[in-house]
Amino acid sequence: MLLARKGHRVLLLDRDRFPSDMGQSTHLIHPLGVAHLRTWGVLSQIAARAVPFTDWRVDLHGTVLEGAPPAVDGHDTSHGPRRRLLDGVLAEAAVAAGAEFRDGVRVVDLALDDGRVAGVVTGGADGSRQVERARLVIGADGPGSVVARAAGARESLVEPVVQSNIWSYWEGIALDHVRLYIRERKGAFAFPSSDGTVLVAANLMHDEFVRARHDREAAFHARVADVAPDLHAMLPEARQTEEFHAGCTRAFVREAAGPGWALVGDAGMKKDPVTAQGISTAFRCAEMAAEAADEGLGGGRPLDEALAAYAAARDEWLLPYYRFTAQLARFARPTERLATYYRAIRDDPAETARLFGAVALTHSPEDVLPAA
Ligand SMILES: Cc1cc2nc3c(=O)[nH]c(=O)nc-3n(C[C@H](O)[C@H](O)[C@H](O)COP(=O)(O)OP(=O)(O)OC[C@H]3O[C@@H](n4cnc5c(N)ncnc54)[C@H](O)[C@@H]3O)c2cc1C
């Protein structure tokens, strides 16, 4: 969408048939991501079906912090749209901007010219292969990225799966904010989603999650009743609208660009979902990569130099959030210094907002949190 709007010829490929959903992710979008949706002119379509909300109530090991994460460019709302809504709106906007979108087309490899990426190879179920040539290939193909693998993007800072989520959706819960409960080795959260539903989720450490694989429903209820009894008490009066979902991930950082290729979103960096940063991060990276690509393809700067600058800027921006997220995902008992800090900021709305900003990608965690 962004490159098509800048006048470039864009071919957009996705292996799924649209509209498609992504059942393995919750989908809270922080004000940073929502500000991108607004800039791109698609927010009203999302907001029509996924209500806005601003406030958070975060219970950190018994210290309750209330407030809202900082606004971004004057924009302060979050939304929790289902992915079939979000992805559909973005794909339509890309087509309206002039991109050619082919769904149901799987990329299986990269085409190379003298070691330089020069397009993609797509593959049909019948074993057929087709080459699509391009001066630049952007891999936005998720954590199992074929583009990353074929380009040889190096992986670093790998973290194993630490915690896992079990969640579903309910109608009839009066909740207009984010609720987050963090305890030692356990947690729960909830926020409004699409079409009048509220998402309620349990956090289990991964070993527990594996043991609970035969009865996720029981594990969900036991965990939410334990750490969030006030939230759990709302469920019997409400109607669960679908089966339970479950998801988790290992975390990694991949090189974000090389000769003729770039990675955005989870293809380039995958964080634990505990900070719900993935979608907002993907939007910001798409914006940064599109600016670099436009500069390189338009002749303002050598393409590879522009892409290398994108990769460096991405790392500089995101690595502090990556390290913070990895730490939070352990659901560890806070150090005395951290527990004191949480208590100290409880009645300080500005400091609370800064801490929430470390989650919502507006304040670098290294500037906000005390050293452990
Ligand atoms: C349990 C869980 C909860 C989460 N909760 C949140 C949350 O609340 N908020 C948040 O912001 N993030 C959350 N995340 C993270 C979020 O889901 C990801 O960061 C986000 O989906 C990344 O988007 P993406 O477009 O980079 O990748 P994806 O969403 O994985 O999309 C990749 C796309 O590429 C396509 N594709 C893949 N391979 C190919 C191929 N070979 N050829 C063609 N097409 C291909 C796929 O069909 C898909 O459409 C969560 C993750 C998990 C695991």
The ligand as a MOL file (V3000), in Angstrom:
LIG
                    3D

  0  0  0     0  0            999 V3000
M  V30 BEGIN CTAB
M  V30 COUNTS 53 58 0 0 0
M  V30 BEGIN ATOM
M  V30 1 C -0.3810 -15.7090 21.2930 0
M  V30 2 C -0.0440 -14.4340 20.5670 0
M  V30 3 C -0.7010 -13.2690 20.9090 0
M  V30 4 C -0.3790 -12.0640 20.2470 0
M  V30 5 N -1.0410 -10.9320 20.6050 0
M  V30 6 C -0.7480 -9.7590 20.0030 0
M  V30 7 C -1.4400 -8.5530 20.3440 0
M  V30 8 O -2.3590 -8.5320 21.1760 0
M  V30 9 N -1.0580 -7.4130 19.7030 0
M  V30 10 C -0.0600 -7.3950 18.7790 0
M  V30 11 O 0.2590 -6.3200 18.2520 0
M  V30 12 N 0.5930 -8.5150 18.4270 0
M  V30 13 C 0.2790 -9.6860 19.0100 0
M  V30 14 N 0.9400 -10.8230 18.6560 0
M  V30 15 C 1.9750 -10.7330 17.6230 0
M  V30 16 C 1.3430 -10.5340 16.2530 0
M  V30 17 O 0.4660 -11.5940 15.9600 0
M  V30 18 C 2.4150 -10.4740 15.1680 0
M  V30 19 O 3.4460 -9.6140 15.5760 0
M  V30 20 C 1.8350 -9.9930 13.8690 0
M  V30 21 O 0.9050 -10.9380 13.3970 0
M  V30 22 C 2.9380 -9.7970 12.8400 0
M  V30 23 O 2.3800 -9.5050 11.6190 0
M  V30 24 P 3.1460 -9.9060 10.2740 0
M  V30 25 O 2.2980 -9.3450 9.1650 0
M  V30 26 O 4.5650 -9.5080 10.3520 0
M  V30 27 O 3.1130 -11.4880 10.2250 0
M  V30 28 P 1.8560 -12.4550 10.1140 0
M  V30 29 O 0.7010 -11.8990 10.8400 0
M  V30 30 O 2.3680 -13.8100 10.4900 0
M  V30 31 O 1.4540 -12.4370 8.5700 0
M  V30 32 C 2.2680 -13.0590 7.6090 0
M  V30 33 C 1.4930 -13.1070 6.3040 0
M  V30 34 O 2.3440 -13.6740 5.3210 0
M  V30 35 C 1.6620 -14.7260 4.6500 0
M  V30 36 N 2.6880 -15.7180 4.2680 0
M  V30 37 C 3.4750 -16.4460 5.0950 0
M  V30 38 N 4.3100 -17.2340 4.3880 0
M  V30 39 C 4.0450 -16.9840 3.0730 0
M  V30 40 C 4.5880 -17.4870 1.8510 0
M  V30 41 N 5.5750 -18.4010 1.8390 0
M  V30 42 N 4.1000 -17.0010 0.6960 0
M  V30 43 C 3.0990 -16.0620 0.6840 0
M  V30 44 N 2.5370 -15.5700 1.8270 0
M  V30 45 C 3.0170 -16.0200 2.9980 0
M  V30 46 C 0.6560 -15.2640 5.6590 0
M  V30 47 O -0.4530 -15.8830 5.0040 0
M  V30 48 C 0.2410 -13.9850 6.3900 0
M  V30 49 O -0.8320 -13.3230 5.7470 0
M  V30 50 C 0.6410 -12.0440 19.2680 0
M  V30 51 C 1.2920 -13.2250 18.9230 0
M  V30 52 C 0.9620 -14.4010 19.5650 0
M  V30 53 C 1.7050 -15.6580 19.1990 0
M  V30 END ATOM
M  V30 BEGIN BOND
M  V30 1 1 1 2
M  V30 2 1 2 3
M  V30 3 2 2 52
M  V30 4 2 3 4
M  V30 5 1 4 5
M  V30 6 1 4 50
M  V30 7 2 5 6
M  V30 8 1 6 7
M  V30 9 1 6 13
M  V30 10 2 7 8
M  V30 11 1 7 9
M  V30 12 1 9 10
M  V30 13 2 10 11
M  V30 14 1 10 12
M  V30 15 2 12 13
M  V30 16 1 13 14
M  V30 17 1 14 15
M  V30 18 1 14 50
M  V30 19 1 15 16
M  V30 20 1 16 17
M  V30 21 1 16 18
M  V30 22 1 18 19
M  V30 23 1 18 20
M  V30 24 1 20 21
M  V30 25 1 20 22
M  V30 26 1 22 23
M  V30 27 1 23 24
M  V30 28 2 24 25
M  V30 29 1 24 26
M  V30 30 1 24 27
M  V30 31 1 27 28
M  V30 32 2 28 29
M  V30 33 1 28 30
M  V30 34 1 28 31
M  V30 35 1 31 32
M  V30 36 1 32 33
M  V30 37 1 33 34
M  V30 38 1 33 48
M  V30 39 1 34 35
M  V30 40 1 35 36
M  V30 41 1 35 46
M  V30 42 1 36 37
M  V30 43 1 36 45
M  V30 44 2 37 38
M  V30 45 1 38 39
M  V30 46 1 39 40
M  V30 47 2 39 45
M  V30 48 1 40 41
M  V30 49 2 40 42
M  V30 50 1 42 43
M  V30 51 2 43 44
M  V30 52 1 44 45
M  V30 53 1 46 47
M  V30 54 1 46 48
M  V30 55 1 48 49
M  V30 56 2 50 51
M  V30 57 1 51 52
M  V30 58 1 52 53
M  V30 END BOND
M  V30 END CTAB
M  END
